[in-house]
Amino acid sequence: MNNITACPLDCYDACSIHFSDKKIKAVSDGHTKGFLCPHLNKYENYSTIELPRYKGETISYEKMFSLLRKMLEVSKKEEVLHYRGSGNFGLMQGVTDHFFASFGATLTEGTLCDGAGEAGIIEGRGSNKNMPLSEIEKSEVVIIWGRNPHTTSSHLLPLLKGKKIIVIDPVKTQIAKNADIFLQIKPRTDLYLAMLIVRFLYINDYCNDDFVQEYASELEEYYELTQTVRIKSMLENIGISLGQIGDIIELIKDKKVAIVCGVGIQKYSEGADVLRAIDSIAVVLGLFTKEGSGVAYLGNSKENIVSPFYNQAKRVSKVNTQFDAFKTVFIQGANPLAQMPDSLRVEESINKVNNIVYFGLYENETSSVADLVIPAKSFLYKNDIRTSYSHNAMLNMLKVAECDYGVSEYELSAYLCKIFNIKIESEEFYLQHFKNYMVQTPDAMYNVKNREERPYSKGFDTDDGEFIFLEEIEIDKQANKIVLTKNRNKKKKISDELYLITSKSPTSLNSQFNRQKYVYINASHGYRDDETLTVSSKNGKVELKVKISSDLRDDSILIYSGTKGVNNLTSSKHSYEGKSAIFQEDKVQLISQ
């Protein structure tokens, strides 16, 4: 049996791994470079679900299949919802969509992650092709904008050695502490900073005239839009100086520049505009024509791959799903009670469903309330294939060990298709379908066929090949400095509204693995480590212990994504474009006894 496979986790890196003696080790080829992230290093330390349950009682696998069949038989097709997450990034995960769509159930659309940013990129470029890691390696200057590579993409770090680093982030991350330039901006001001940078590039005649003339002829109109942003007041709002913008411009002019963006910058209603404005910097500098230059976000991981699975179905929002509109809800690879925004609404809705089915690896808030729990099979014990949204590699996820518990996505779907007389091909057929999109590279790796190493170097995928700039913006009028209200004559101390930042955790991946339990705040607010606070928003509240951090601005708090109860605070509204969750939309207050 082969002992080389690939990590399934939903992250930028998508690493090859070696498995033997029940231990996961890194493979030194490709970009993995012989080391793994903390999640995969400790992957085998986390116990998975081994036995099925019904109503809290352990049952046999035979009984599990029988109960699932009965739940689907007694439900009208329009009363069945399939809610699938992306905890496992394997392409074979979509086989369950094939069954439920063919059955006539409802599926979901939208995203809890990156949808607003992707929508903005598509509006400007016409498609979402990413800048591969191999191109970032060739750059001279890297702008890390709202991304923390030590946590979310550790295999990017070796590629940054010897380069000039600019970090733009409201949090002083580890990479920010060693950057050549660090701008600790106010949250939700990325759009205005991006516009000001373009404005001063234009004023100083640093634009790539040849590229602009051919692929960005509406720059003049966009420059006029940037003039609607008042410089002095906006610099004060952002929390930077004119000199700092000048420093950035001097460092990036005439250089190979990679702008590496994280998802936090688009967790707002106007998130699409933010990525489109950042793209505009790359456009006016002509970065898309240069080796080692461009914008890296989350590219379309399935670019140039046609799914073999039937997935035409009625769909409802993944962001504000009304679970109680269905009789049977099948939840796969997701923990909506923790991961979805506005958790209190989700809990109320999901508690009204007759049959909750949870199909996953780990116990969590959702498995604890499920009527039927189906153990999933770990990636180590099944065959799959994966792609990535930060490079063009296509990796075989080969079975590397045997396991006598758990059910794979294909096994479950094949059983259901047989019961309900739905056509399904063999597992080998689907795996071969995906392999047909592989092409071997000179270093004996495999990439997705027909992917561009330097996307957009010959124009954009819009109707006329030109970049489409923003035409209008809405200035945030709630941009006043935030201060603490002491309330000295009251028992409770209540802050004014603060910005909520929900960064990815260094110890967990969303609600998997070692989840955090703290609210991180600046010492200026007068609290102490381990003091218990209530964090409140218009959506709900959560009690957390305090960790004091000098890495935060005094107008912001940080609660890591995956922290229990954090999404009691967040809104279930969508972004204006992209049908994406907007986890940082609503401000919060701190309340102590």
C-alpha positions as CSV (number, residue, x, y, z in Angstrom):
1,M,0.0,0.0,0.0
2,N,1.3,3.5,-0.9
3,N,2.3,5.6,2.1
4,I,2.4,9.0,0.3
5,T,-0.8,11.0,0.3
6,A,-2.0,14.6,0.7
7,C,-3.4,16.7,3.5
8,P,-7.2,17.2,3.1
9,L,-7.5,20.3,5.3
10,D,-9.1,23.5,3.9
11,C,-6.0,25.7,3.9
12,Y,-3.8,27.5,1.4
13,D,-0.9,25.0,1.4
14,A,-2.3,21.6,0.3
15,C,0.8,19.6,1.3
16,S,2.0,16.1,0.4
17,I,2.6,13.9,3.4
18,H,4.1,10.5,4.4
19,F,2.2,8.1,6.7
20,S,3.8,5.2,8.5
21,D,3.7,3.7,12.0
22,K,0.6,5.7,12.6
23,K,2.6,8.9,12.2
24,I,2.2,11.7,9.7
25,K,5.4,13.2,8.4
26,A,6.2,15.9,5.8
27,V,7.3,15.1,2.3
28,S,10.2,17.4,1.2
29,D,9.1,17.8,-2.4
30,G,7.1,20.7,-3.9
31,H,6.5,23.6,-1.5
32,T,6.1,21.5,1.6
33,K,9.8,21.7,2.1
34,G,10.0,19.0,4.9
35,F,7.7,20.5,7.5
36,L,4.0,20.5,8.4
37,C,1.6,22.9,10.0
38,P,0.6,22.5,13.7
39,H,-2.8,21.1,12.7
40,L,-1.4,18.2,10.7
41,N,1.5,17.6,13.1
42,K,-1.0,16.7,15.8
43,Y,-3.7,15.3,13.5
44,E,-3.6,11.8,15.1
45,N,-3.9,13.3,18.6
46,Y,-7.6,14.1,18.1
47,S,-10.1,11.3,18.6
48,T,-12.6,10.7,15.8
49,I,-16.1,9.3,16.0
50,E,-16.0,5.5,15.6
51,L,-19.5,4.3,16.2
52,P,-22.9,5.5,15.0
53,R,-25.4,7.0,17.4
54,Y,-29.2,7.5,17.3
55,K,-30.8,9.7,19.9
56,G,-27.7,9.5,22.0
57,E,-27.5,5.7,22.0
58,T,-24.7,3.7,20.2
59,I,-26.1,1.6,17.3
60,S,-24.7,-0.7,14.6
61,Y,-23.7,0.5,11.1
62,E,-26.5,-1.7,9.8
63,K,-29.0,0.1,12.0
64,M,-27.5,3.5,11.0
65,F,-28.1,2.8,7.3
66,S,-31.6,1.6,8.0
67,L,-32.5,4.7,10.0
68,L,-31.1,7.1,7.4
69,R,-33.1,5.3,4.7
70,K,-36.3,5.6,6.7
71,M,-35.7,9.3,7.4
72,L,-35.4,10.0,3.7
73,E,-38.4,7.8,2.8
74,V,-40.8,9.5,5.2
75,S,-39.7,13.0,4.1
76,K,-41.0,14.7,1.0
77,K,-38.1,15.6,-1.3
78,E,-38.6,19.3,-0.8
79,E,-38.4,18.7,3.0
80,V,-34.8,17.4,2.8
81,L,-31.7,19.7,3.0
82,H,-28.1,18.8,2.3
83,Y,-25.8,21.2,4.1
84,R,-22.1,20.4,3.2
85,G,-19.0,22.2,4.5
86,S,-15.5,22.1,3.2
87,G,-13.6,20.7,6.2
88,N,-12.2,18.1,3.7
89,F,-11.0,19.6,0.5
90,G,-11.1,16.3,-1.5
91,L,-12.9,16.4,-4.9
92,M,-14.8,13.2,-4.0
93,Q,-16.6,15.1,-1.3
94,G,-19.0,16.3,-4.0
95,V,-20.4,12.8,-4.6
96,T,-23.0,13.4,-1.8
97,D,-24.2,16.4,-3.8
98,H,-24.8,13.9,-6.7
99,F,-27.1,11.8,-4.6
100,F,-29.1,14.6,-2.9
101,A,-29.5,16.7,-6.1
102,S,-30.6,13.5,-8.0
103,F,-33.0,12.7,-5.1
104,G,-34.6,16.1,-5.3
105,A,-33.3,17.6,-2.1
106,T,-32.3,21.2,-1.5
107,L,-28.6,22.1,-1.4
108,T,-26.9,25.3,-0.2
109,E,-25.1,28.2,-1.9
110,G,-22.9,31.0,-0.7
111,T,-19.9,30.8,1.6
112,L,-18.8,31.3,5.2
113,C,-15.3,32.2,4.0
114,D,-14.1,34.1,0.9
115,G,-17.2,34.8,-1.3
116,A,-17.2,38.6,-1.1
117,G,-13.6,38.9,-2.1
118,E,-13.9,36.5,-4.9
119,A,-17.0,38.4,-6.2
120,G,-14.9,41.6,-6.3
121,I,-12.1,39.9,-8.1
122,I,-14.4,38.5,-10.7
123,E,-16.1,41.9,-11.2
124,G,-12.7,43.4,-12.0
125,R,-10.9,40.7,-13.8
126,G,-13.7,38.6,-15.2
127,S,-12.5,35.4,-13.4
128,N,-10.6,34.4,-10.2
129,K,-7.3,33.0,-11.2
130,N,-4.8,33.0,-8.5
131,M,-1.1,34.0,-8.3
132,P,0.7,30.7,-7.6
133,L,3.2,30.3,-4.8
134,S,5.9,29.7,-7.4
135,E,5.4,33.3,-8.7
136,I,5.5,34.7,-5.2
137,E,8.9,33.1,-4.7
138,K,10.2,35.2,-7.6
139,S,9.0,38.6,-6.2
140,E,11.2,41.3,-4.7
141,V,8.6,43.0,-2.5
142,V,5.7,41.2,-0.8
143,I,2.7,43.1,0.7
144,I,1.0,40.9,3.3
145,W,-2.4,42.5,3.5
146,G,-4.7,41.1,6.2
147,R,-3.0,37.7,6.3
148,N,-1.1,35.9,8.9
149,P,1.1,33.3,7.2
150,H,2.5,31.9,10.4
151,T,-1.0,30.7,11.2
152,T,-2.8,30.2,7.8
153,S,0.0,29.4,5.3
154,S,3.2,28.6,7.0
155,H,4.7,27.1,3.8
156,L,4.7,30.6,2.4
157,L,7.3,31.8,4.9
158,P,10.4,30.2,3.4
159,L,9.5,31.9,0.1
160,L,9.7,35.4,1.8
161,K,13.3,35.2,2.8
162,G,15.4,38.0,1.4
163,K,12.5,40.0,0.2
164,K,11.2,43.4,1.4
165,I,8.1,42.9,3.4
166,I,5.2,45.3,3.9
167,V,2.4,44.3,6.3
168,I,-1.0,46.0,6.4
169,D,-3.2,44.7,9.3
170,P,-5.1,45.9,12.3
171,V,-3.3,43.3,14.4
172,K,0.5,43.3,14.9
173,T,1.1,39.8,13.7
174,Q,4.3,37.9,14.0
175,I,5.4,38.8,10.5
176,A,4.4,42.4,11.1
177,K,7.0,42.6,13.9
178,N,9.8,42.0,11.5
179,A,8.4,43.8,8.4
180,D,10.2,46.6,6.6
181,I,7.0,48.6,6.8
182,F,4.0,47.9,9.0
183,L,0.7,49.8,8.9
184,Q,-1.6,48.9,11.8
185,I,-4.7,50.3,10.2
186,K,-8.1,50.7,11.7
187,P,-10.4,47.7,10.8
188,R,-12.6,48.2,7.8
189,T,-10.4,50.9,6.2
190,D,-8.6,48.7,3.7
191,L,-10.7,50.0,0.8
192,Y,-9.8,53.6,1.5
193,L,-6.1,52.8,1.9
194,A,-6.1,50.9,-1.4
195,M,-7.7,53.9,-3.2
196,L,-5.3,56.4,-1.7
197,I,-2.3,54.3,-2.8
198,V,-3.7,54.3,-6.4
199,R,-4.3,58.1,-6.1
200,F,-0.7,58.8,-5.2
201,L,0.7,56.3,-7.7
202,Y,-1.2,58.3,-10.4
203,I,-0.1,61.7,-9.0
204,N,3.5,60.7,-9.0
205,D,3.3,59.2,-12.5
206,Y,4.3,55.7,-11.3
207,C,1.6,54.0,-13.5
208,N,2.6,51.4,-16.1
209,D,1.4,53.5,-19.1
210,D,1.6,50.7,-21.7
211,F,-0.4,48.2,-19.5
212,V,-2.9,50.8,-18.5
213,Q,-3.5,52.0,-22.1
214,E,-4.1,48.4,-23.3
215,Y,-5.9,46.8,-20.3
216,A,-7.1,49.6,-18.0
217,S,-8.3,52.6,-20.2
218,E,-10.8,53.7,-17.5
219,L,-8.1,54.6,-15.0
220,E,-8.8,58.3,-15.4
221,E,-12.4,57.8,-14.2
222,Y,-11.2,55.7,-11.3
223,Y,-8.7,58.3,-10.3
224,E,-11.5,60.8,-10.2
225,L,-13.3,58.4,-7.8
226,T,-10.3,58.3,-5.5
227,Q,-10.4,62.1,-5.3
228,T,-13.8,61.8,-3.5
229,V,-11.8,60.4,-0.5
230,R,-10.6,63.3,1.5
231,I,-6.9,62.8,2.2
232,K,-6.5,64.4,5.7
233,S,-9.6,63.0,7.3
234,M,-9.2,59.6,5.8
235,L,-5.6,59.3,6.9
236,E,-6.7,60.1,10.4
237,N,-9.5,57.5,10.1
238,I,-7.2,54.8,8.8
239,G,-4.6,55.7,11.5
240,I,-1.6,56.3,9.2
241,S,0.4,59.2,7.9
242,L,0.9,60.5,4.4
243,G,4.6,59.7,4.8
244,Q,3.8,56.0,5.3
245,I,1.9,55.8,2.0
246,G,4.9,57.5,0.4
247,D,7.2,54.9,1.9
248,I,5.1,52.1,0.5
249,I,5.0,53.7,-3.0
250,E,8.8,54.2,-3.0
251,L,9.4,50.6,-2.0
252,I,7.1,49.1,-4.7
253,K,7.8,51.2,-7.7
254,D,9.6,49.4,-10.5
255,K,9.8,46.2,-8.5
256,K,8.4,42.7,-8.7
257,V,5.6,43.0,-6.2
258,A,3.3,40.3,-4.8
259,I,0.2,41.4,-2.9
260,V,-0.8,38.5,-0.7
261,C,-4.3,39.0,0.8
262,G,-6.2,37.3,3.6
263,V,-9.9,36.7,4.0
264,G,-10.4,39.1,7.0
265,I,-10.3,42.2,4.8
266,Q,-13.5,41.2,3.1
267,K,-15.6,40.1,6.1
268,Y,-17.9,43.1,5.6
269,S,-20.9,44.1,3.5
270,E,-18.6,45.9,1.0
271,G,-16.0,43.1,1.0
272,A,-16.1,42.8,-2.8
273,D,-15.0,46.4,-3.2
274,V,-12.0,45.9,-1.0
275,L,-10.4,43.2,-3.2
276,R,-11.3,45.1,-6.3
277,A,-9.6,48.2,-5.0
278,I,-6.5,46.2,-4.0
279,D,-6.5,44.7,-7.5
280,S,-6.5,48.2,-8.9
281,I,-3.0,48.8,-7.3
282,A,-1.7,45.8,-9.3
283,V,-3.4,47.0,-12.4
284,V,-1.9,50.6,-12.4
285,L,1.6,49.2,-11.7
286,G,1.2,46.6,-14.5
287,L,2.0,43.8,-12.0
288,F,0.1,41.2,-14.0
289,T,2.6,41.4,-16.8
290,K,5.7,41.0,-14.6
291,E,7.3,37.8,-13.4
292,G,6.9,37.4,-9.6
293,S,4.1,40.0,-9.5
294,G,0.3,40.0,-9.0
295,V,-2.4,39.5,-6.4
296,A,-2.8,36.3,-4.4
297,Y,-6.1,35.7,-2.6
298,L,-8.0,32.4,-2.8
299,G,-8.1,31.4,-6.4
300,N,-10.8,29.1,-7.9
301,S,-9.5,25.7,-6.8
302,K,-11.6,24.0,-9.5
303,E,-10.6,26.2,-12.4
304,N,-10.6,24.1,-15.6
305,I,-12.1,21.1,-13.9
306,V,-15.6,19.9,-14.8
307,S,-17.4,18.0,-12.1
308,P,-18.7,14.6,-13.0
309,F,-21.4,14.8,-10.3
310,Y,-25.0,15.9,-10.9
311,N,-25.6,19.0,-8.8
312,Q,-28.6,20.8,-10.3
313,A,-30.9,21.5,-7.4
314,K,-32.9,24.2,-5.6
315,R,-30.5,26.0,-3.2
316,V,-30.8,28.1,-0.1
317,S,-28.2,30.3,1.6
318,K,-25.4,28.7,3.6
319,V,-25.1,32.0,5.6
320,N,-28.7,32.3,7.0
321,T,-30.2,28.9,6.4
322,Q,-33.7,28.4,7.7
323,F,-33.2,24.9,8.9
324,D,-36.7,24.6,10.4
325,A,-38.2,24.9,6.8
326,F,-37.1,21.2,6.4
327,K,-38.0,17.9,8.0
328,T,-34.7,16.2,7.5
329,V,-31.3,18.0,7.4
330,F,-28.2,16.1,6.4
331,I,-25.1,17.9,7.6
332,Q,-21.7,16.8,6.1
333,G,-18.3,18.0,7.2
334,A,-19.6,21.1,8.9
335,N,-20.5,22.4,12.3
336,P,-23.2,25.0,11.6
337,L,-24.0,25.5,15.3
338,A,-20.6,27.0,15.8
339,Q,-19.4,28.0,12.3
340,M,-22.5,29.9,11.0
341,P,-23.0,33.5,12.0
342,D,-25.8,34.4,14.5
343,S,-25.5,31.1,16.4
344,L,-28.5,31.8,18.6
345,R,-30.7,32.0,15.6
346,V,-29.2,28.9,14.1
347,E,-29.7,27.0,17.4
348,E,-33.4,28.0,17.6
349,S,-33.9,27.0,13.9
350,I,-32.1,23.7,14.0
351,N,-33.9,22.6,17.2
352,K,-37.2,22.6,15.3
353,V,-36.0,20.1,12.7
354,N,-37.4,16.5,13.0
355,N,-34.4,14.7,11.8
356,I,-30.8,16.1,12.1
357,V,-28.2,13.8,10.6
358,Y,-24.5,14.6,11.2
359,F,-21.9,13.0,9.0
360,G,-18.4,13.9,10.1
361,L,-15.1,13.0,11.9
362,Y,-15.3,14.9,15.2
363,E,-17.7,15.5,18.1
364,N,-18.8,19.1,18.2
365,E,-21.9,21.3,18.9
366,T,-23.8,19.9,15.9
367,S,-23.0,16.3,16.6
368,S,-24.2,16.7,20.1
369,V,-27.7,17.7,19.0
370,A,-28.0,15.4,16.0
371,D,-30.5,12.6,16.0
372,L,-28.4,10.3,13.8
373,V,-24.5,10.5,13.9
374,I,-22.7,8.9,11.0
375,P,-18.9,8.5,11.5
376,A,-16.9,9.7,8.5
377,K,-13.8,7.9,7.3
378,S,-10.5,9.8,7.7
379,F,-8.6,10.8,4.5
380,L,-5.9,8.2,5.5
381,Y,-8.3,5.4,4.8
382,K,-9.8,6.3,1.4
383,N,-8.8,7.5,-2.1
384,D,-9.4,11.0,-3.2
385,I,-7.8,13.9,-5.2
386,R,-7.4,17.5,-4.2
387,T,-6.5,20.8,-5.7
388,S,-5.6,24.1,-4.1
389,Y,-6.6,27.8,-4.2
390,S,-3.0,29.0,-3.8
391,H,-1.1,26.9,-6.3
392,N,-1.8,24.8,-9.4
393,A,-0.9,21.4,-8.0
394,M,-3.3,18.5,-8.3
395,L,-2.5,15.9,-5.5
396,N,-3.4,12.3,-5.2
397,M,-4.9,11.6,-1.8
398,L,-4.1,7.8,-1.8
399,K,-5.4,5.4,0.8
400,V,-2.4,4.7,3.1
401,A,-3.9,2.5,5.8
402,E,-6.8,0.2,6.6
403,C,-9.6,1.1,9.1
404,D,-12.6,-0.9,10.2
405,Y,-14.8,2.0,11.2
406,G,-16.2,5.1,9.4
407,V,-17.9,5.5,6.1
408,S,-16.5,7.3,3.1
409,E,-18.5,9.8,1.1
410,Y,-18.6,7.5,-1.9
411,E,-19.7,4.5,0.2
412,L,-22.6,6.4,1.7
413,S,-23.7,7.9,-1.6
414,A,-23.5,4.5,-3.4
415,Y,-25.7,2.9,-0.8
416,L,-28.3,5.7,-1.0
417,C,-28.2,5.7,-4.8
418,K,-28.9,2.0,-4.9
419,I,-31.7,2.3,-2.4
420,F,-33.4,5.1,-4.3
421,N,-32.6,3.8,-7.8
422,I,-30.3,6.7,-8.7
423,K,-27.6,6.1,-11.3
424,I,-24.0,6.4,-9.9
425,E,-20.7,5.4,-11.5
426,S,-18.0,3.4,-9.7
427,E,-15.6,5.2,-7.4
428,E,-12.7,4.4,-9.8
429,F,-14.7,6.1,-12.7
430,Y,-14.9,9.3,-10.7
431,L,-11.3,9.2,-9.6
432,Q,-10.1,8.6,-13.1
433,H,-12.3,11.5,-14.3
434,F,-10.4,13.9,-12.1
435,K,-7.0,12.4,-13.0
436,N,-7.8,13.2,-16.6
437,Y,-7.2,16.8,-15.7
438,M,-3.7,16.2,-14.4
439,V,-0.5,17.0,-16.3
440,Q,2.9,16.1,-15.1
441,T,5.4,18.8,-14.5
442,P,9.2,18.7,-15.1
443,D,9.8,18.0,-11.4
444,A,7.5,14.9,-11.5
445,M,4.7,16.7,-9.7
446,Y,1.2,17.1,-11.2
447,N,-0.7,20.3,-12.0
448,V,-4.2,21.0,-13.3
449,K,-4.1,21.1,-17.1
450,N,-4.1,24.4,-18.9
451,R,-3.5,26.6,-15.8
452,E,-1.6,29.8,-16.4
453,E,1.5,30.3,-14.3
454,R,1.1,34.1,-14.7
455,P,-2.6,34.8,-15.1
456,Y,-3.8,37.9,-16.9
457,S,-0.4,38.8,-18.4
458,K,-2.2,39.1,-21.7
459,G,-5.3,40.8,-20.5
460,F,-8.3,40.1,-18.4
461,D,-11.2,37.7,-18.8
462,T,-13.8,40.5,-19.2
463,D,-15.7,41.1,-22.4
464,D,-13.2,43.5,-23.8
465,G,-10.1,42.2,-22.0
466,E,-9.8,45.3,-19.8
467,F,-9.9,45.6,-16.0
468,I,-13.2,47.0,-14.7
469,F,-12.5,49.6,-12.0
470,L,-14.9,50.5,-9.1
471,E,-17.4,53.2,-10.2
472,E,-18.7,54.2,-6.9
473,I,-18.2,53.6,-3.1
474,E,-20.1,54.4,0.0
475,I,-18.0,56.1,2.7
476,D,-18.3,54.6,6.1
477,K,-19.8,57.3,8.3
478,Q,-19.2,55.4,11.5
479,A,-15.5,56.0,11.5
480,N,-15.1,57.9,14.8
481,K,-12.3,57.0,17.2
482,I,-13.5,54.5,19.9
483,V,-12.9,55.1,23.5
484,L,-13.7,53.3,26.7
485,T,-16.5,54.6,28.9
486,K,-15.5,54.2,32.5
487,N,-19.0,54.4,34.2
488,R,-17.3,55.0,37.5
489,N,-20.6,55.3,39.5
490,K,-22.0,51.9,38.3
491,K,-21.1,48.4,39.3
492,K,-20.7,47.5,35.6
493,K,-18.0,48.9,33.3
494,I,-19.2,49.0,29.8
495,S,-17.1,50.0,26.8
496,D,-18.3,51.9,23.8
497,E,-18.6,49.9,20.6
498,L,-15.4,48.2,19.5
499,Y,-14.4,46.5,16.2
500,L,-14.6,42.7,16.3
501,I,-11.7,40.9,14.6
502,T,-12.2,37.1,14.0
503,S,-8.8,35.9,12.7
504,K,-7.9,32.3,12.1
505,S,-6.6,30.6,15.2
506,P,-3.0,29.3,15.4
507,T,-4.3,26.2,17.3
508,S,-7.5,25.3,15.5
509,L,-9.0,25.2,12.0
510,N,-12.4,26.8,12.4
511,S,-14.1,24.6,15.0
512,Q,-11.7,21.7,14.6
513,F,-8.8,20.8,16.9
514,N,-7.7,22.9,19.9
515,R,-10.2,25.8,20.1
516,Q,-9.4,29.1,21.9
517,K,-11.4,30.4,24.8
518,Y,-10.3,34.0,25.2
519,V,-11.1,37.5,24.1
520,Y,-7.9,39.4,23.3
521,I,-7.9,43.2,24.2
522,N,-5.5,46.1,24.5
523,A,-4.3,46.9,28.0
524,S,-5.6,50.4,27.7
525,H,-9.1,49.2,28.6
526,G,-8.0,48.5,32.2
527,Y,-8.8,44.8,32.3
528,R,-6.6,42.0,33.6
529,D,-5.6,38.6,32.2
530,D,-8.1,35.8,33.0
531,E,-10.8,38.3,34.1
532,T,-14.2,37.1,32.8
533,L,-16.0,39.6,30.5
534,T,-19.3,39.5,28.7
535,V,-18.9,40.5,25.0
536,S,-22.1,41.8,23.6
537,S,-23.5,42.8,20.2
538,K,-27.0,43.4,18.9
539,N,-27.1,39.7,17.9
540,G,-26.1,38.1,21.2
541,K,-23.4,37.8,23.8
542,V,-20.7,35.4,25.1
543,E,-18.7,35.2,28.2
544,L,-14.9,34.8,27.8
545,K,-11.7,35.2,29.7
546,V,-9.4,38.1,28.9
547,K,-6.0,37.9,27.4
548,I,-4.2,41.3,27.3
549,S,-2.3,41.9,24.1
550,S,-0.2,44.8,23.0
551,D,-0.6,43.6,19.4
552,L,-4.1,45.1,19.2
553,R,-5.3,48.6,18.7
554,D,-7.4,50.1,21.5
555,D,-10.5,50.3,19.2
556,S,-10.5,46.6,18.5
557,I,-10.9,43.2,20.2
558,L,-9.8,39.8,18.8
559,I,-11.8,36.6,19.2
560,Y,-10.3,33.8,17.1
561,S,-12.5,32.0,14.7
562,G,-13.7,28.7,16.2
563,T,-13.8,30.1,19.8
564,K,-17.0,28.7,21.4
565,G,-19.7,31.3,21.3
566,V,-18.0,33.9,19.1
567,N,-20.7,33.6,16.5
568,N,-23.4,34.6,19.0
569,L,-22.0,38.1,18.2
570,T,-22.1,38.0,14.4
571,S,-24.7,38.9,11.8
572,S,-26.4,36.5,9.4
573,K,-26.6,39.2,6.8
574,H,-24.9,38.6,3.4
575,S,-22.2,40.7,1.8
576,Y,-23.5,43.0,-1.0
577,E,-21.9,40.7,-3.6
578,G,-20.8,37.1,-3.3
579,K,-23.5,35.7,-0.8
580,S,-20.7,35.6,1.8
581,A,-20.9,35.8,5.6
582,I,-19.8,39.1,7.1
583,F,-18.4,38.1,10.5
584,Q,-16.8,41.5,11.3
585,E,-19.8,43.6,10.3
586,D,-21.2,44.4,13.8
587,K,-19.3,46.1,16.6
588,V,-19.3,44.8,20.2
589,Q,-19.2,46.1,23.7
590,L,-17.3,44.7,26.7
591,I,-19.2,44.4,30.0
592,S,-17.6,43.5,33.3
593,Q,-19.2,43.0,36.7
